[in-house]
Amino acid sequence: MPASVDVVLPCLNEEGALPWVLSRLPEGYRAIVVDNGSTDDSAAVARAAGATVVTESRRGFGSAAHAGLLAATAPIVAFCDADASMDPAHLPTLVAFVEHGEADLVLGRRWPTTRGAWPLHARFANRALAFLIRRRAHIVVRDLGPMRAARREGLLGLDLKDRRSGYPLEMLLRANGEGWIIREIDAPYSPRVGRSKVTGTLRGTITAVKDMSALLREERSRPRA
């Protein structure tokens, strides 16, 4: 029976987290694990758990996320980190808004379950970016979180180009530009398993902020109808 929802899981050295993450997928949800150059056994662990594994040699979060989108065939596509910081069992809450036509893009706002779940520097950067998104793009969001859901055909129609850390923001900006209904709901956020490559490190956070700031400058200069 075809999956009703494909879940894209960008992956770089997540062998320790994948068993739990994949075990939490609801029935009817297919995992698409996109191996973005792992040097551990992430791909083998994912296959053993029954996931579809896609190899994307071009490094970058956007490269991995978009490769997963292109591999998806279900009518609805969700995105989730593969590091066990967010629980895939929560995805049906997001997907329901899309299925019922109440939203076109649903974002899971990270709600820390413990004090150490979300590093201070990453939380500060996220607040700053949310402020810039409201000010420059006039989109009211509180978090540019990694968990999200939308219809596959609509996502493909956005023609996303960013292949680095700016991919989630570009998705939001293009969706808003197309007049999509965008909704945020709280999603539990726990300490990740293993070492973070992006917001868990200061260097990764700075890189993400630079990528997203460039997109916001481009959006601000875009001619308005």
VEXFI-490434 format. One line per field, with one value per residue (C-alpha): residue number from 1; residue in one letter; y, x, z. Coordinates in Angstrom, 3 decimals. Layout:
BEGIN
num <- (NUM ...) $
residuo <- (a ...) $
c2 <- (Y ...) $
c1 <- (X ...) $
c3 <- (Z ...) $
This chain:
BEGIN
num <- (1 2 3 4 5 6 7 8 9 10 11 12 13 14 15 16 17 18 19 20 21 22 23 24 25 26 27 28 29 30 31 32 33 34 35 36 37 38 39 40 41 42 43 44 45 46 47 48 49 50 51 52 53 54 55 56 57 58 59 60 61 62 63 64 65 66 67 68 69 70 71 72 73 74 75 76 77 78 79 80 81 82 83 84 85 86 87 88 89 90 91 92 93 94 95 96 97 98 99 100 101 102 103 104 105 106 107 108 109 110 111 112 113 114 115 116 117 118 119 120 121 122 123 124 125 126 127 128 129 130 131 132 133 134 135 136 137 138 139 140 141 142 143 144 145 146 147 148 149 150 151 152 153 154 155 156 157 158 159 160 161 162 163 164 165 166 167 168 169 170 171 172 173 174 175 176 177 178 179 180 181 182 183 184 185 186 187 188 189 190 191 192 193 194 195 196 197 198 199 200 201 202 203 204 205 206 207 208 209 210 211 212 213 214 215 216 217 218 219 220 221 222 223 224 225) $
residuo <- (m p a s v d v v l p c l n e e g a l p w v l s r l p e g y r a i v v d n g s t d d s a a v a r a a g a t v v t e s r r g f g s a a h a g l l a a t a p i v a f c d a d a s m d p a h l p t l v a f v e h g e a d l v l g r r w p t t r g a w p l h a r f a n r a l a f l i r r r a h i v v r d l g p m r a a r r e g l l g l d l k d r r s g y p l e m l l r a n g e g w i i r e i d a p y s p r v g r s k v t g t l r g t i t a v k d m s a l l r e e r s r p r a) $
c2 <- (0.000 3.386 5.712 8.582 10.726 10.647 11.861 13.314 12.857 14.615 12.559 13.009 10.498 9.719 5.969 6.392 8.295 6.593 3.446 5.498 8.047 5.416 3.428 6.495 6.928 6.501 3.826 4.870 7.171 6.252 7.324 8.704 8.942 11.095 10.160 13.352 11.916 9.924 8.202 5.931 3.194 5.530 4.196 0.554 1.248 3.046 0.218 -2.388 -0.453 -0.479 3.114 4.207 5.490 8.184 9.160 12.854 13.555 17.343 18.489 20.888 20.668 21.999 19.449 16.592 17.963 18.611 15.204 13.704 15.837 14.704 11.072 11.435 10.088 10.495 13.385 14.976 15.402 16.089 17.034 16.113 16.024 12.577 13.352 12.427 16.036 15.958 13.060 11.841 10.539 14.202 14.553 13.606 16.727 18.846 16.743 16.928 20.673 20.032 17.085 19.053 22.126 24.322 25.169 24.769 24.724 23.737 24.427 22.682 25.364 23.911 23.661 22.577 19.647 20.402 23.445 22.008 20.907 24.154 25.816 29.459 30.756 28.854 30.085 33.686 33.330 31.881 34.796 37.262 35.520 35.400 39.163 39.752 37.519 39.563 42.868 42.184 39.553 40.418 36.785 36.261 33.210 32.480 29.634 28.403 24.820 21.673 19.873 20.833 19.407 20.397 18.868 17.444 19.056 22.445 22.098 21.102 24.098 26.466 25.621 25.969 26.724 27.025 23.969 25.133 26.222 28.661 25.960 26.056 29.847 29.859 27.409 29.774 32.848 31.223 29.716 33.115 34.677 32.172 33.095 29.854 29.587 29.089 27.808 27.128 24.599 23.607 20.496 18.988 19.540 17.341 17.126 15.597 12.323 12.864 16.000 18.722 20.016 23.230 24.986 22.890 24.552 28.237 27.949 26.142 28.724 31.598 29.888 29.359 32.984 34.201 32.002 33.080 36.763 36.706 35.260 37.917 40.706 39.200 38.983 42.607 43.775 41.644 43.779 43.686 43.348) $
c1 <- (0.000 1.513 2.507 0.175 3.062 6.762 9.086 12.392 15.202 18.444 21.219 24.913 26.391 23.226 23.589 23.023 19.740 18.165 16.810 14.697 13.670 12.561 10.720 8.594 7.146 3.357 1.710 1.401 4.412 7.481 10.950 13.263 16.703 19.026 22.631 24.623 28.139 28.021 31.214 29.424 26.837 23.846 22.786 23.016 21.119 18.378 18.011 17.894 15.013 13.090 13.727 14.242 17.819 18.831 22.483 23.225 26.929 26.581 27.006 24.527 21.216 19.350 20.962 19.860 16.367 15.689 16.991 14.478 11.685 12.542 12.494 9.094 5.958 3.331 0.844 2.137 5.800 7.080 10.582 12.213 15.740 17.305 19.037 16.155 15.653 12.103 9.673 8.224 5.227 4.153 3.975 0.282 -0.606 1.046 -0.145 -3.781 -3.910 -2.663 -4.998 -8.038 -7.151 -6.617 -3.029 -0.674 2.552 2.693 5.779 6.605 7.627 10.353 9.241 12.238 11.557 14.631 16.814 19.706 17.677 18.171 21.606 21.446 23.343 21.025 17.911 19.147 19.939 16.493 14.781 16.855 15.953 12.260 12.398 14.049 11.497 8.665 10.343 11.642 9.266 6.209 5.673 4.743 6.642 8.362 10.580 12.115 12.074 13.121 9.774 7.262 4.648 3.091 1.753 4.435 3.227 3.086 6.605 7.957 6.196 8.109 11.252 13.585 17.220 19.108 21.203 22.690 21.257 18.842 16.598 13.962 13.754 13.520 10.638 8.857 9.501 8.402 5.318 4.339 4.925 2.514 -0.152 0.015 -1.664 1.192 0.595 2.818 2.107 4.213 6.385 8.468 12.199 14.683 18.484 19.809 21.731 25.331 27.095 25.203 26.420 24.401 22.635 24.299 27.635 28.494 30.173 27.177 24.802 26.812 26.820 23.064 22.457 24.612 22.784 19.375 20.277 21.318 17.933 16.118 18.079 17.126 13.500 13.463 14.743 12.254 9.747 6.243 3.108) $
c3 <- (0.000 -0.994 1.814 2.573 3.808 2.934 5.679 4.490 7.010 5.990 7.546 8.298 10.741 12.687 13.218 16.957 16.564 13.555 15.244 17.651 15.022 12.511 15.171 15.925 12.431 12.383 10.271 6.630 6.837 4.753 5.845 3.168 4.768 2.674 3.388 2.882 3.095 6.332 7.409 9.894 9.285 8.973 5.563 6.653 9.868 7.917 5.388 8.151 9.706 6.419 5.327 1.744 1.503 -0.968 -1.424 -1.975 -2.456 -2.626 0.945 2.501 4.330 1.323 -0.989 1.259 1.899 -1.781 -2.836 -0.432 -1.854 -5.387 -4.239 -2.548 -4.200 -1.465 -1.764 1.439 2.343 5.835 6.926 10.218 11.598 11.971 15.275 17.629 18.736 17.369 17.597 14.273 16.214 16.405 12.612 12.221 14.202 11.505 8.592 9.685 8.968 5.414 4.824 5.959 3.877 6.939 5.987 3.037 5.056 8.707 10.821 14.077 16.524 18.748 22.364 24.502 26.818 28.950 29.588 27.575 24.570 22.666 23.087 24.115 21.079 18.718 20.508 20.330 16.623 15.971 17.711 15.706 12.458 13.389 13.993 10.603 8.868 10.368 9.563 6.064 4.693 6.819 7.833 11.465 12.717 16.019 14.877 11.641 12.883 10.997 11.295 8.620 6.253 2.927 -0.274 -2.559 -5.777 -4.123 -2.753 -6.145 -7.658 -5.367 -7.384 -4.408 -5.283 -1.986 -1.164 2.122 5.455 3.835 2.362 5.159 4.945 1.166 1.442 3.826 1.679 -1.571 0.067 1.424 -1.969 -3.497 -0.979 1.001 4.370 6.845 10.355 13.364 16.090 19.087 18.752 21.589 21.170 23.042 23.284 20.099 19.935 18.861 17.707 15.877 12.518 12.408 15.271 17.946 17.208 17.186 13.786 12.308 13.736 12.249 8.837 8.991 9.962 7.056 4.562 5.785 6.040 2.381 1.432 3.437 1.733 -1.615 -0.555 0.573 -2.806 -4.743 -6.733 -5.285 -7.370) $
